[in-house]
Each structure stands twice: as structure tokens, then as C-alpha cells.
């Protein structure tokens, strides 16, 4: 590959390493939240494993950055992590549920779709293999949120549904207005 393209790819993979490390911190919060909420022990264990998965993802991305750069790179940047406050949520249980569902069911599902598209478009076996490894774990991480959602009480599930519906409506309305 041309030197400039290799440098660009190294930068992209190093940036992804920083993002994966930040997601590891999010899964630490999810693990603690699920533990405090007495969630299904299997989900708690999956969340703990997800922390390790995301650290492994960061190392994999940093390794790819180094391969494209032709030298050891890193450490990756440390990105700030700020948990959404969900200040308008009516209870701590709803705030925790919104974070778990938002991070896992929504973010990890969207990440899975993105990684799958990137994998299909990747031109090198190395990038395809790395993207496949990331994708396999992200699908499992998304399942944590969907499975947790299925265990919520009907009242808490309805509150999450109402919150997401209002958020989506507000987002859609602002997006529609800005695209006109």
C-alpha cells in the first residue's frame, strides 16, 4: 500500500483502539449496574467478559495500527468517558436500564452493523480478520442489552419504551427539520 494510505489506516486503527478502550469503561459501569440490579447472573458474567473483550479489541486495533505504520505505535489516546445522566428518568433503576439498553442493545447493535459493512468492504485479509473478530464480540455484547430488556418488569420495560420513543421522536424531528 502507498505510504500515505498506510499512515491513514494506522491513524484510523489507533483511533479505534482508543474508542474500544473507552467502551471497556462503559462495560465496567454496565457490569456494576447489572450486579447492583440483581440481574441474571449469566448477564452479569457476560458484562464482565465484555470488559475484557473491549480491552482485547483495543490491543488488536493498536496492533493493526502498528502493522500499517510499520512500527510499534501507541499507546492509544485515552478518551473521556461520560455516562449519560438521563436526569429526567424517574428512578435509579430506569437510569441504569436506559444505560444498559442504550450501550448494549442500541450502540452495540449499530456497531455490529457498521463492522459488518466495513468487513465486507475491507480489501486486505488482515483487516477483514480483525473486523470479523470485533464483530463476533459486538454481537454478543448487543445480546446483553436485548436479554436484559427481556427480563425487565412490565412497568420498567414500559418506562424504557416510553423514554426511547420520546428520544427517537425528538431526534427524528430535529433531524427532519435540519435536512429540509
N, C-alpha and C positions, 0 to 999 in steps of 0.2 A: 504494500500500500504506500502511496505517496506520504512523505514526511508530515505534511500539514494535516492530512486526513488522520494519520496515526495520532498526532498531537490532539486533534479534536476528539477522537474516540477515547483517548486516555483521559481527557478532561471530563467527558460525559460519564465514563465509568467511575472516576474518582468522585464526582458529584453524586452519583447513585450510591456509592459506598456511604457517603455522609447521610443520605436520606435513609438508607437501611438502618444505620446506627440510631437515628432518631426514632424510627419505628420500633426498634428494640425497647427504647424507653417507654413508648406508648404501651407496648405489650407488658411491660413491668407494671404499669398502672392497671391494665386490664386484669392481670393475674391477681394483684392485690384486691381489686374491686370484686372479682368473682369469688375470691376467698371470703371476703367480708360479707358478701351476699349469700353465703352458703349455697353457691351454685353447684351443679352436678360435679362431683369430683373428677370425672373424665374431662369436663370442660376446663376446670382449674388446671389439670395436668397439661392439657393441650396449650393453654395460655402460657404456662411456664416453658414448655418446649418452644413456643413461638419466639420467646425472648432469645433463646439460644439460636434458633433458626435465623433470626434477623441479624444477630452478630456474625453468624456464618455467612450470610448474604453480604454483609459489609466487607468481610475479608475477601470473599470471592470477587466482588466488584473492584476492590483495591488491587487484587492480583491481576485482573484483566487490564486495569488501567496501567499497571506496570508492564504488562506484556506488550501493550500497544505503544507505550512510551519507550520501551527497550531498556528500561532500568527500573529499579525499585522506586516506587512513588509512595507518598503518604507521609505521615498519617493523613487520613481524610479530615476534612473540616468537621468541627463539632457544631452542628446546627442546634439552635434553640428549640426547646420542646415546650409548648404551651397547650395544656389540656383545655378544650373548650369549656367554658364556665357553665353554659346552659342555665344562666342565672334565673330565667323565668320559669324553669322547671319547678314543679310543686313539691318535690321531695328529693332527699339524697338518693333514694332508690331509683327514681326516674332519671336523675342526672347520671348515675352510674350506668343504667340501662342504655341511655342515649349514647354514652361514650362507647360502650361495648358494641352496640349495634352500628354506630357510625364508623368506628375504626375497623371493625371486623366485617360485618355484613355488607356495608357500603364501600368503604375505602379499599378493602382487600379484594372485593369482587371487581371493582373498577380496575384495580391494579392488575388483577388476573387477565382481564380483557386487554389491557394495554400491553402486558408482557407477551400474551399470545400473539397479538398483532406484530409486535416487534420481533418475536421469534420467527414468525412466518416471513418477515421481510429481511431478516439478517442474512448477510451474504457469506459469512465465514462459519465454519463448523464450530470454532471456539465460542463465538458469540451465541450461536444457536444453542449450544450445550449449556452455557451459563444461563441463558434466558429460560431454558427448559427447567433447569434446577430451581431457579427462583420461582417460576410459575407453579411447579408442583407444590411448593410450600405455601404459596399465597392462596391457592385453592383451599388447602387445609385451614389456613387462618381465617378465610371467609366463612368457612363452615362453623367456626366457633361462634360467630355472631348470629348466624341463622339458627344454629342449635339452641343458643341461649334464648333467642327470641321465642322459640317454640316452648320454652319452659316457663315463661313469664305467666303470672296470674292474668286472668282475663282483664282485670282493671288496669294493671300496669301495661299490658300489651295494647290496650285501647289508648292509654295515655301516650305511649310511644308512637302509635299510629297517628294520633291527632297531631302530635308535635311534628312528625315528619311530613304530614300532609300540609300543615301550615307553613313549614320551612320551604317545602318544594313549591308551594303556591307563590310564596313571596319571591323565591329565586326565579321562578319561571316568569312571573310578572315583571320583575326588574330586567331580566334578560330579553324578554319580548319588547319591552319599552326601549331598551338601548339598541336593539337591532333594527328598529323602524327608521 
